[in-house]
Amino acid sequence: MLKIVYQNGTSHETIDYKSAADFMANQRLEVPDLEDYYKIDSVTLDGNPIELDDKTIIGLYKKFDNEGD
């Protein structure tokens, strides 16, 4: 499971996806769940933290895209 804790304006929200592939598929939609510029507080995949250089939704997407997920 992919768990993302992100900032939406002044609030901190959490969203879960079954997998990284589900997250990526959702981000490709015309109206995705998350805006590319949202800042990520933390993200875990199957309970393991993921380190990001670019701590935004697009940064996470690019990380998975580069890894071939």
Secondary structure, DSSP 8 states (H G I E B T S, - for coil): -EEEEEEETTEEEEEEESSHHHHHHHHTSSS-SS-TT-EEEEEEETTEE---SS-BHHHHHHHHHHHT-
